[in-house]
Amino acid sequence: MKASELDKKFDDGVEDIIDELDMTTATRPNKEQRRVNVDFPTWMVESLDREASRLGVTRQSIIKIWIAERLEKAS
């Protein structure tokens, strides 16, 4: 199928185009994960754990959320 045909199907909204896509090779740009190691003092880890527990999320989640919020403010 040509790109123009796929665009028309999508734009018309008449057909579901998901069957036309190869989802096994789909990627989300700039969403790839990279592992980063950061050393925190014990008191900070304990504070993070308390706050994460209070919110019902993991330590990793709260760190990601807080950093994302800060980066959004900075830009």
Backbone as a printed PyTorch tensor [residue, N CA C, xyz], in Angstrom:
tensor([[[  0.8440,  -1.1740,   0.0000],
         [  0.0000,   0.0000,   0.0000],
         [  0.8900,   1.2370,   0.0000]],

        [[  0.5190,   2.2040,  -0.7720],
         [  1.2760,   3.4480,  -0.8320],
         [  0.9570,   4.3020,   0.3920]],

        [[  1.9040,   5.1410,   0.7490],
         [  1.7330,   6.0280,   1.8980],
         [  0.5180,   6.9260,   1.7170]],

        [[  0.3000,   7.3730,   0.5060],
         [ -0.8500,   8.2540,   0.2490],
         [ -2.1710,   7.5360,   0.5120]],

        [[ -2.2320,   6.2310,   0.1900],
         [ -3.4420,   5.4470,   0.4490],
         [ -3.6590,   5.2880,   1.9530]],

        [[ -2.5820,   5.0250,   2.6800],
         [ -2.6790,   4.8790,   4.1350],
         [ -3.1020,   6.2060,   4.7620]],

        [[ -2.5210,   7.3030,   4.2940],
         [ -2.9020,   8.6260,   4.7940],
         [ -4.3800,   8.8930,   4.5710]],

        [[ -4.8810,   8.5310,   3.3960],
         [ -6.2930,   8.7680,   3.0790],
         [ -7.1880,   7.9550,   4.0100]],

        [[ -6.8520,   6.6830,   4.2300],
         [ -7.6440,   5.8450,   5.1390],
         [ -7.6660,   6.4570,   6.5360]],

        [[ -6.4880,   6.9140,   6.9870],
         [ -6.3950,   7.5140,   8.3150],
         [ -7.1940,   8.8060,   8.3870]],

        [[ -7.0020,   9.6680,   7.4110],
         [ -7.6780,  10.9670,   7.4020],
         [ -9.1960,  10.8270,   7.3050]],

        [[ -9.6490,   9.8490,   6.5220],
         [-11.0960,   9.6450,   6.3680],
         [-11.7140,   9.0690,   7.6380]],

        [[-10.9170,   8.3400,   8.4160],
         [-11.4030,   7.7630,   9.6640],
         [-12.4340,   6.6700,   9.4820]],

        [[-12.5910,   6.2000,   8.2620],
         [-13.6010,   5.1810,   7.9710],
         [-13.1010,   3.7950,   8.3820]],

        [[-11.8200,   3.5590,   8.1750],
         [-11.2570,   2.2430,   8.4470],
         [-10.2220,   2.3070,   9.5560]],

        [[-10.1080,   1.2180,  10.2840],
         [ -9.0540,   1.0950,  11.2820],
         [ -7.7850,   0.6910,  10.5440]],

        [[ -6.7500,   1.5080,  10.6620],
         [ -5.5260,   1.2440,   9.8970],
         [ -4.5140,   0.3900,  10.6550]],

        [[ -4.8260,   0.0180,  11.8810],
         [ -3.8520,  -0.7090,  12.7010],
         [ -3.3970,  -2.0070,  12.0360]],

        [[ -4.3020,  -2.6570,  11.2980],
         [ -3.9320,  -3.9040,  10.6260],
         [ -2.9460,  -3.6710,   9.4890]],

        [[ -2.8350,  -2.4490,   9.0370],
         [ -1.9210,  -2.1090,   7.9490],
         [ -0.4960,  -1.8540,   8.4600]],

        [[ -0.3380,  -1.7310,   9.7590],
         [  0.9570,  -1.3760,  10.3410],
         [  1.6760,  -2.5960,  10.8900]],

        [[  2.9870,  -2.6020,  10.7840],
         [  3.8100,  -3.6620,  11.3620],
         [  4.2420,  -3.1990,  12.7560]],

        [[  3.4790,  -3.5860,  13.7710],
         [  3.7250,  -3.1210,  15.1300],
         [  4.9610,  -3.7650,  15.7680]],

        [[  5.4960,  -4.8110,  15.1480],
         [  6.6830,  -5.4610,  15.7150],
         [  7.9210,  -4.5820,  15.5900]],

        [[  7.8780,  -3.6300,  14.6730],
         [  9.0340,  -2.7510,  14.4830],
         [  8.7450,  -1.3110,  14.9160]],

        [[  7.5790,  -1.0910,  15.5160],
         [  7.2070,   0.2640,  15.9310],
         [  8.0800,   0.7260,  17.0950]],

        [[  8.4590,   1.9920,  17.0670],
         [  9.2340,   2.5800,  18.1570],
         [  8.6360,   3.9210,  18.5280]],

        [[  8.9620,   4.3770,  19.7190],
         [  8.5420,   5.6920,  20.1770],
         [  9.7860,   6.5610,  20.2660]],

        [[  9.9380,   7.5030,  19.3650],
         [ 11.1430,   8.3480,  19.3680],
         [ 11.3440,   9.0460,  20.7080]],

        [[ 12.5760,   9.0770,  21.1310],
         [ 12.9790,   9.7180,  22.3880],
         [ 12.3420,   9.0970,  23.6240]],

        [[ 11.8450,   7.8860,  23.5090],
         [ 11.2460,   7.2030,  24.6560],
         [ 12.0280,   5.9430,  25.0360]],

        [[ 13.1780,   5.7320,  24.3820],
         [ 13.9870,   4.5750,  24.7150],
         [ 14.4930,   4.7370,  26.1470]],

        [[ 14.5960,   3.6330,  26.8430],
         [ 15.0640,   3.6560,  28.2240],
         [ 16.5850,   3.5750,  28.2670]],

        [[ 17.1790,   4.3060,  29.1860],
         [ 18.6110,   4.2160,  29.4610],
         [ 18.7750,   4.1120,  30.9580]],

        [[ 19.6150,   3.2110,  31.3820],
         [ 19.8610,   3.0310,  32.8010],
         [ 20.8910,   4.0530,  33.2620]],

        [[ 20.5790,   4.6890,  34.3930],
         [ 21.4680,   5.6750,  34.9870],
         [ 21.6040,   5.3410,  36.4660]],

        [[ 22.8110,   5.2670,  36.9440],
         [ 23.0460,   5.0090,  38.3630],
         [ 23.3620,   6.3160,  39.0710]],

        [[ 22.6700,   6.5540,  40.1700],
         [ 22.8700,   7.7690,  40.9490],
         [ 23.0070,   7.3610,  42.4040]],

        [[ 24.0220,   7.8840,  43.0640],
         [ 24.2070,   7.6040,  44.4860],
         [ 23.5640,   8.7110,  45.3070]],

        [[ 22.6970,   8.3180,  46.2590],
         [ 22.0400,   9.2520,  47.1620],
         [ 22.4670,   8.9590,  48.5850]],

        [[ 22.5120,   9.9760,  49.4380],
         [ 22.7600,   9.7140,  50.8550],
         [ 21.5850,   8.9320,  51.4540]],

        [[ 21.8560,   8.2000,  52.5150],
         [ 20.8400,   7.3530,  53.1410],
         [ 19.5920,   8.1420,  53.5160]],

        [[ 19.7690,   9.3350,  54.0990],
         [ 18.6020,  10.1100,  54.5240],
         [ 17.6960,  10.4450,  53.3470]],

        [[ 18.2990,  10.6660,  52.1610],
         [ 17.5140,  11.0150,  50.9840],
         [ 16.7220,   9.8050,  50.4840]],

        [[ 17.3590,   8.6410,  50.4920],
         [ 16.6720,   7.4120,  50.0730],
         [ 15.4980,   7.1300,  51.0100]],

        [[ 15.7220,   7.3130,  52.3040],
         [ 14.6510,   7.0740,  53.2720],
         [ 13.5010,   8.0560,  53.0610]],

        [[ 13.8240,   9.3070,  52.7800],
         [ 12.7860,  10.3040,  52.5090],
         [ 12.0230,   9.9800,  51.2220]],

        [[ 12.7550,   9.5690,  50.2090],
         [ 12.1160,   9.1600,  48.9570],
         [ 11.1800,   7.9780,  49.1900]],

        [[ 11.6400,   7.0060,  49.9610],
         [ 10.8220,   5.8240,  50.2360],
         [  9.5520,   6.1910,  51.0010]],

        [[  9.6700,   7.0910,  51.9730],
         [  8.4850,   7.5130,  52.7300],
         [  7.4740,   8.2010,  51.8130]],

        [[  7.9610,   9.1090,  50.9900],
         [  7.0640,   9.8350,  50.0860],
         [  6.4560,   8.9000,  49.0410]],

        [[  7.2570,   7.9890,  48.5130],
         [  6.7530,   7.0240,  47.5330],
         [  5.6780,   6.1470,  48.1680]],

        [[  5.9150,   5.7110,  49.3780],
         [  4.9380,   4.8850,  50.0890],
         [  3.6430,   5.6590,  50.3290]],

        [[  3.7830,   6.9100,  50.7350],
         [  2.6110,   7.7490,  50.9800],
         [  1.7610,   7.9010,  49.7180]],

        [[  2.4290,   8.0210,  48.5690],
         [  1.7360,   8.1890,  47.2970],
         [  1.3450,   6.8620,  46.6440]],

        [[  1.8650,   5.7580,  47.1680],
         [  1.5500,   4.4440,  46.6070],
         [  2.2460,   4.1590,  45.3020]],

        [[  3.4700,   4.6780,  45.1630],
         [  4.2590,   4.4270,  43.9580],
         [  5.6420,   3.9130,  44.3770]],

        [[  6.4240,   3.5150,  43.4120],
         [  7.7760,   3.0420,  43.7100],
         [  8.7380,   4.2140,  43.8400]],

        [[  9.8750,   3.9650,  44.4470],
         [ 10.9220,   4.9840,  44.5480],
         [ 11.3310,   5.4620,  43.1590]],

        [[ 11.5040,   4.5410,  42.2440],
         [ 11.9110,   4.9060,  40.8870],
         [ 10.8720,   5.8160,  40.2420]],

        [[  9.6040,   5.5060,  40.4350],
         [  8.5430,   6.3220,  39.8380],
         [  8.5680,   7.7440,  40.3570]],

        [[  8.7270,   7.8980,  41.6540],
         [  8.7100,   9.2540,  42.2100],
         [  9.9270,  10.0560,  41.7370]],

        [[ 11.0640,   9.4040,  41.6190],
         [ 12.2550,  10.0950,  41.1180],
         [ 12.0130,  10.5480,  39.6790]],

        [[ 11.4680,   9.6710,  38.8400],
         [ 11.1920,  10.0260,  37.4490],
         [ 10.1980,  11.1810,  37.3520]],

        [[  9.1350,  11.1000,  38.1380],
         [  8.1080,  12.1450,  38.1080],
         [  8.6980,  13.4840,  38.5020]],

        [[  9.4350,  13.5100,  39.6050],
         [  9.9930,  14.7720,  40.0910],
         [ 11.0030,  15.3650,  39.1130]],

        [[ 11.8400,  14.5230,  38.5450],
         [ 12.8190,  15.0270,  37.5760],
         [ 12.1090,  15.5390,  36.3210]],

        [[ 11.1030,  14.8050,  35.8500],
         [ 10.3470,  15.2480,  34.6700],
         [  9.6830,  16.5930,  34.9270]],

        [[  9.0820,  16.7650,  36.1140],
         [  8.4490,  18.0390,  36.4540],
         [  9.4600,  19.1810,  36.4390]],

        [[ 10.6110,  18.9240,  36.9980],
         [ 11.6460,  19.9660,  37.0570],
         [ 12.1440,  20.3230,  35.6510]],

        [[ 12.3280,  19.3090,  34.8140],
         [ 12.8070,  19.5580,  33.4560],
         [ 11.7750,  20.3100,  32.6250]],

        [[ 10.4940,  20.0230,  32.8440],
         [  9.4480,  20.7400,  32.1210],
         [  9.4240,  22.2100,  32.5220]],

        [[  9.6380,  22.4850,  33.8030],
         [  9.6820,  23.8700,  34.2690],
         [ 10.8670,  24.6140,  33.6560]],

        [[ 11.9790,  23.9120,  33.5080],
         [ 13.2080,  24.5360,  33.0190],
         [ 13.1370,  24.8760,  31.5290]],

        [[ 12.2550,  24.2040,  30.8000],
         [ 12.2220,  24.4670,  29.3590],
         [ 11.1200,  25.3770,  28.9370]]])
